[in-house]
Amino acid sequence: MKRVLWLHDEALGPETSALLAYPEAPAIFVFDEAWMAEEGLSLKRVVFIYECLLDLPVEIFRGDVTDEVRAFADRHEAEEIVAPATPHPRLRQQGDALGVRWHDGEPFVELQRRADLKRFSRYWRVAKKTVFLPTAHR
């Protein structure tokens, strides 16, 4: 089956499980202009994301995520779009509009309660309580 991989800003490491699971799949990342403007992303954050992408086998675009990913899938004659699973509502909505098959890899951490995903520091306050526990205690 021909597939493409949509990488989003919640999964940008070289060990992203979806990249490892589908090494043959062409991958795309789209800088979501509407979201960037809405969130007021700093140039520093944009550069950080871009530098992460430079280490990955991914084609980089900017614009409307659903339009760009759909066009990328069409160019590659893909029958399926796969993306790393995420709890982020914006990304879930975009993925659902694309008919994405979410790839569940091993989670970085199992959260004991719901975390605020708008800011990393709020997420980290919840996650750090578990992430540094020995593996047997998680």
Backbone as CSV, one residue per row, in Angstrom:
resi,resn,N_x,N_y,N_z,CA_x,CA_y,CA_z,C_x,C_y,C_z
1,MET,0.844,-1.180,0.000,0.000,0.000,0.000,0.887,1.240,0.000
2,LYS,0.573,2.182,-0.883,1.321,3.437,-0.913,0.782,4.353,0.174
3,ARG,1.709,4.921,0.935,1.295,5.830,1.998,2.280,6.986,2.087
4,VAL,1.819,8.059,2.692,2.689,9.183,3.019,2.585,9.405,4.519
5,LEU,3.588,10.069,5.055,3.664,10.322,6.488,3.567,11.827,6.719
6,TRP,2.600,12.228,7.524,2.462,13.631,7.897,3.086,13.801,9.276
7,LEU,4.161,14.555,9.336,4.768,14.891,10.625,4.234,16.243,11.056
8,HIS,3.944,16.384,12.317,3.427,17.637,12.852,4.335,18.099,13.981
9,ASP,4.048,19.280,14.502,4.940,19.881,15.492,4.961,19.163,16.834
10,GLU,4.135,18.149,17.031,4.145,17.369,18.267,5.052,16.146,18.167
11,ALA,5.661,15.918,17.003,6.483,14.708,16.806,7.602,15.003,15.818
12,LEU,8.683,15.592,16.296,9.726,16.011,15.364,11.103,15.434,15.647
13,GLY,11.204,14.387,16.417,12.514,13.806,16.693,12.887,12.733,15.686
14,PRO,14.180,12.450,15.542,14.611,11.403,14.609,14.130,10.015,15.026
15,GLU,13.743,9.853,16.283,13.240,8.566,16.764,11.720,8.505,16.734
16,THR,11.083,9.432,16.019,9.636,9.413,15.886,9.210,8.040,15.404
17,SER,8.359,7.390,16.158,8.004,5.999,15.874,7.395,5.821,14.488
18,ALA,6.654,6.800,14.012,6.057,6.677,12.686,7.129,6.680,11.603
19,LEU,8.186,7.461,11.778,9.300,7.450,10.817,9.987,6.093,10.813
20,LEU,10.158,5.532,11.987,10.810,4.230,12.098,9.920,3.125,11.542
21,ALA,8.615,3.254,11.728,7.684,2.223,11.276,7.480,2.252,9.761
22,TYR,7.620,3.422,9.152,7.378,3.576,7.706,8.548,4.293,7.035
23,PRO,9.726,3.708,7.040,10.890,4.408,6.487,10.791,4.661,4.981
24,GLU,9.963,3.888,4.289,9.824,4.046,2.835,8.829,5.142,2.462
25,ALA,8.038,5.593,3.402,6.980,6.565,3.100,7.546,7.982,2.985
26,PRO,7.216,8.681,1.898,7.602,10.086,1.810,6.936,10.853,2.954
27,ALA,7.647,11.790,3.539,7.126,12.520,4.696,6.999,14.008,4.387
28,ILE,6.007,14.624,5.013,5.731,16.047,4.832,5.556,16.713,6.188
29,PHE,6.008,17.961,6.266,5.709,18.830,7.401,5.206,20.131,6.808
30,VAL,4.141,20.674,7.387,3.584,21.933,6.904,3.604,22.953,8.037
31,PHE,4.286,24.076,7.791,4.185,25.193,8.720,2.788,25.777,8.531
32,ASP,1.964,25.619,9.536,0.562,26.038,9.509,0.502,27.545,9.749
33,GLU,0.379,28.305,8.668,0.433,29.763,8.774,-0.673,30.336,9.658
34,ALA,-1.877,29.810,9.540,-2.989,30.317,10.353,-2.722,30.083,11.835
35,TRP,-2.268,28.888,12.174,-1.985,28.569,13.574,-0.820,29.411,14.100
36,MET,0.216,29.571,13.278,1.376,30.358,13.708,0.967,31.802,14.016
37,ALA,0.109,32.379,13.182,-0.355,33.749,13.405,-1.243,33.813,14.645
38,GLU,-2.137,32.839,14.781,-3.054,32.799,15.919,-2.301,32.668,17.242
39,GLU,-1.287,31.813,17.265,-0.517,31.583,18.483,0.559,32.636,18.709
40,GLY,0.879,33.402,17.680,1.940,34.402,17.800,3.297,33.756,18.013
41,LEU,3.582,32.684,17.261,4.859,31.980,17.401,6.027,32.934,17.159
42,SER,6.992,32.861,18.026,8.172,33.707,17.874,9.071,33.149,16.779
43,LEU,9.920,34.002,16.236,10.877,33.560,15.236,11.792,32.492,15.824
44,LYS,12.111,32.620,17.098,12.952,31.632,17.775,12.311,30.245,17.741
45,ARG,11.014,30.166,17.994,10.290,28.890,17.973,10.235,28.320,16.552
46,VAL,9.993,29.169,15.568,9.939,28.735,14.172,11.303,28.183,13.744
47,VAL,12.359,28.871,14.122,13.715,28.404,13.789,14.004,27.071,14.477
48,PHE,13.575,26.917,15.727,13.768,25.656,16.446,13.082,24.512,15.701
49,ILE,11.834,24.717,15.305,11.098,23.681,14.562,11.824,23.369,13.259
50,TYR,12.242,24.411,12.548,12.943,24.219,11.272,14.229,23.423,11.464
51,GLU,14.981,23.744,12.502,16.227,23.016,12.757,15.952,21.550,13.095
52,CYS,14.877,21.276,13.800,14.489,19.879,14.062,14.201,19.160,12.748
53,LEU,13.512,19.846,11.847,13.137,19.248,10.566,14.347,18.939,9.692
54,LEU,15.398,19.725,9.818,16.586,19.509,8.989,17.240,18.160,9.249
55,ASP,16.985,17.581,10.415,17.548,16.269,10.758,16.670,15.110,10.285
56,LEU,15.538,15.417,9.662,14.574,14.378,9.292,14.423,14.270,7.771
57,PRO,14.063,13.080,7.295,13.799,12.909,5.864,12.384,13.387,5.531
58,VAL,12.215,14.694,5.417,10.877,15.277,5.281,10.922,16.442,4.298
59,GLU,9.844,16.592,3.534,9.678,17.765,2.679,8.909,18.803,3.478
60,ILE,9.351,20.053,3.401,8.793,21.120,4.224,7.985,22.074,3.350
61,PHE,6.764,22.367,3.795,5.879,23.288,3.092,5.318,24.284,4.101
62,ARG,4.637,25.304,3.590,3.899,26.217,4.461,2.568,26.525,3.804
63,GLY,1.568,26.752,4.631,0.235,27.037,4.123,-0.819,26.352,4.956
64,ASP,-1.899,25.964,4.308,-2.991,25.256,4.971,-2.621,23.771,5.067
65,VAL,-2.614,23.240,6.258,-2.153,21.866,6.482,-2.949,20.855,5.667
66,THR,-4.264,20.912,5.750,-5.057,19.892,5.050,-4.869,19.980,3.536
67,ASP,-4.812,21.190,2.997,-4.602,21.344,1.552,-3.238,20.808,1.129
68,GLU,-2.202,21.169,1.871,-0.838,20.770,1.505,-0.624,19.263,1.658
69,VAL,-1.120,18.692,2.738,-0.941,17.246,2.955,-1.737,16.460,1.914
70,ARG,-2.951,16.900,1.637,-3.771,16.219,0.628,-3.088,16.276,-0.744
71,ALA,-2.549,17.429,-1.123,-1.856,17.569,-2.413,-0.601,16.692,-2.454
72,PHE,0.116,16.626,-1.355,1.325,15.786,-1.252,0.949,14.312,-1.437
73,ALA,-0.112,13.899,-0.775,-0.578,12.511,-0.901,-0.993,12.215,-2.341
74,ASP,-1.663,13.157,-2.969,-2.073,12.974,-4.371,-0.855,12.856,-5.289
75,ARG,0.146,13.710,-5.097,1.363,13.661,-5.929,2.071,12.318,-5.805
76,HIS,1.994,11.722,-4.624,2.653,10.434,-4.384,1.710,9.248,-4.600
77,GLU,0.511,9.541,-5.089,-0.494,8.510,-5.342,-0.702,7.611,-4.127
78,ALA,-0.725,8.253,-2.962,-0.855,7.523,-1.701,-2.298,7.101,-1.462
79,GLU,-2.437,5.922,-0.917,-3.751,5.401,-0.532,-4.037,5.683,0.939
80,GLU,-2.995,6.071,1.674,-3.151,6.268,3.115,-2.210,7.366,3.592
81,ILE,-2.707,8.150,4.544,-1.893,9.157,5.228,-1.746,8.696,6.670
82,VAL,-0.506,8.586,7.120,-0.216,8.151,8.487,0.427,9.324,9.222
83,ALA,0.097,9.468,10.497,0.687,10.525,11.319,0.908,10.007,12.730
84,PRO,1.944,10.531,13.407,2.130,10.159,14.806,0.921,10.596,15.630
85,ALA,0.450,9.724,16.487,-0.712,10.037,17.323,-0.396,11.220,18.233
86,THR,-1.421,11.995,18.509,-1.290,13.158,19.380,-2.625,13.429,20.060
87,PRO,-2.595,13.940,21.273,-3.848,14.333,21.912,-4.248,15.770,21.567
88,HIS,-3.420,16.484,20.824,-3.661,17.905,20.570,-4.904,18.094,19.696
89,PRO,-5.906,18.831,20.188,-7.174,18.975,19.459,-7.025,19.557,18.047
90,ARG,-6.154,20.545,17.857,-5.969,21.151,16.534,-5.451,20.117,15.548
91,LEU,-4.460,19.356,15.959,-3.874,18.352,15.075,-4.841,17.196,14.834
92,ARG,-5.571,16.788,15.864,-6.566,15.723,15.695,-7.628,16.148,14.678
93,GLN,-8.071,17.380,14.764,-9.090,17.879,13.836,-8.558,17.880,12.400
94,GLN,-7.332,18.356,12.217,-6.741,18.353,10.876,-6.580,16.922,10.360
95,GLY,-6.088,16.041,11.217,-5.903,14.649,10.821,-7.201,13.969,10.475
96,ASP,-8.239,14.226,11.252,-9.543,13.629,10.974,-10.091,14.121,9.636
97,ALA,-9.853,15.401,9.321,-10.292,15.945,8.031,-9.552,15.283,6.866
98,LEU,-8.342,14.818,7.116,-7.534,14.151,6.091,-7.757,12.638,6.048
99,GLY,-8.480,12.105,7.015,-8.655,10.653,7.087,-7.384,9.950,7.513
100,VAL,-6.610,10.601,8.352,-5.322,10.071,8.818,-5.501,8.804,9.636
101,ARG,-4.570,7.876,9.468,-4.475,6.728,10.373,-3.407,7.112,11.382
102,TRP,-3.805,7.246,12.628,-2.889,7.665,13.688,-2.000,6.494,14.086
103,HIS,-0.703,6.745,14.146,0.271,5.723,14.535,0.623,5.926,16.005
104,ASP,0.277,4.947,16.815,0.580,5.014,18.247,1.920,4.361,18.504
105,GLY,2.898,5.160,18.851,4.184,4.623,19.258,4.221,4.531,20.768
106,GLU,5.363,4.193,21.286,5.504,4.155,22.737,5.486,5.586,23.262
107,PRO,4.614,5.889,24.211,4.540,7.264,24.701,5.794,7.653,25.483
108,PHE,6.124,8.925,25.397,7.253,9.465,26.152,7.006,9.308,27.639
109,VAL,5.757,9.546,28.035,5.382,9.453,29.440,3.880,9.193,29.525
110,GLU,3.477,8.415,30.516,2.060,8.205,30.802,1.653,9.234,31.853
111,LEU,0.800,10.157,31.470,0.382,11.206,32.396,-0.662,10.668,33.363
112,GLN,-0.521,11.060,34.632,-1.460,10.616,35.652,-2.716,11.478,35.689
113,ARG,-2.633,12.654,35.075,-3.814,13.513,34.957,-3.669,14.331,33.676
114,ARG,-4.755,14.925,33.252,-4.774,15.706,32.013,-3.833,16.914,32.135
115,ALA,-3.093,17.174,31.077,-2.152,18.300,31.080,-2.618,19.368,30.107
116,ASP,-2.285,20.612,30.402,-2.544,21.734,29.508,-1.503,21.680,28.397
117,LEU,-1.951,21.523,27.161,-1.025,21.350,26.044,-0.688,22.655,25.335
118,LYS,-1.169,23.785,25.833,-0.887,25.053,25.156,0.533,25.542,25.408
119,ARG,1.096,25.217,26.528,2.457,25.646,26.854,3.241,24.457,27.380
120,PHE,4.480,24.321,26.919,5.296,23.188,27.327,5.498,23.183,28.838
121,SER,5.712,24.354,29.441,5.994,24.391,30.885,4.828,23.824,31.695
122,ARG,3.606,24.051,31.253,2.443,23.506,31.968,2.390,21.993,31.814
123,TYR,2.662,21.524,30.605,2.720,20.071,30.361,3.830,19.452,31.205
124,TRP,5.001,20.077,31.200,6.160,19.512,31.888,5.950,19.414,33.385
125,ARG,5.211,20.374,33.976,4.923,20.300,35.415,4.213,18.996,35.765
126,VAL,3.357,18.529,34.885,2.638,17.277,35.114,3.526,16.087,34.744
127,ALA,4.205,16.172,33.604,4.972,15.038,33.079,6.216,14.715,33.902
128,LYS,6.912,15.718,34.412,8.195,15.465,35.084,8.054,14.602,36.337
129,LYS,6.864,14.568,36.911,6.638,13.744,38.098,6.744,12.263,37.778
130,THR,6.509,11.905,36.521,6.518,10.501,36.110,7.727,10.156,35.258
131,VAL,8.171,11.070,34.438,9.167,10.738,33.414,10.504,10.279,33.987
132,PHE,10.872,10.736,35.145,12.166,10.355,35.711,12.094,9.184,36.682
133,LEU,10.928,8.583,36.813,10.804,7.386,37.652,11.504,6.215,36.959
134,PRO,12.042,5.282,37.721,12.598,4.085,37.087,11.528,3.374,36.279
135,THR,11.912,2.733,35.219,10.972,2.092,34.295,9.986,1.174,35.010
136,ALA,10.417,0.432,35.991,9.541,-0.500,36.703,8.409,0.206,37.442
137,HIS,8.569,1.496,37.757,7.567,2.231,38.523,6.559,2.950,37.649
138,ARG,6.756,2.983,36.341,5.863,3.725,35.454,4.633,2.941,35.138
